[in-house]
């Protein structure tokens, strides 16, 4: 799984300078995406439609709700099975509850989470959102690079990403 870094730039010229530098740092073009509203991007690599629609956020919400439903159903089954004295099945239900709890806790605690809804105001003001997908090991290097070479860039968060499905 990749980490998705978000940076806001005041205009396309500033963002293009950064993109050129990122190419020289061996960041592939397919891992750099730009989103803007009310501004036509001429020279920046565009984001996919799924990235613009924040499909990853929808998938996260669906998976979280599914996790809660499975936990609730397992809890109801646990109570019913204890009442009817089916202790072995109750233990299985308890194991399902533990698995959903641990999976949810791991995702919430260990997977960073930033969504496009956090940038609506900046994008409406004509700023450019540059999204860079990098391995976890490069996150600190890229953020440090941006802080030192491009102070006009607003470091706006980290999220998860995957190469699959254009997310």
Secondary structure, 3 states (H helix, E strand, C coil): CEEEEEEEECCHHHHHHHHHHHHHCCCCHHHEEEECCCCCCCCCCECCHHHHCCHHHHHHHHHHHHHHHHHHHHHHHHHHHHHCCCHHHHHHHHHHHHHHHHHHHHHHHHCCCCCHHHHHHHHHCCCEEEEEEECHHHHHHHHHHHHHHCCCCEEEEEEEECCHHHC
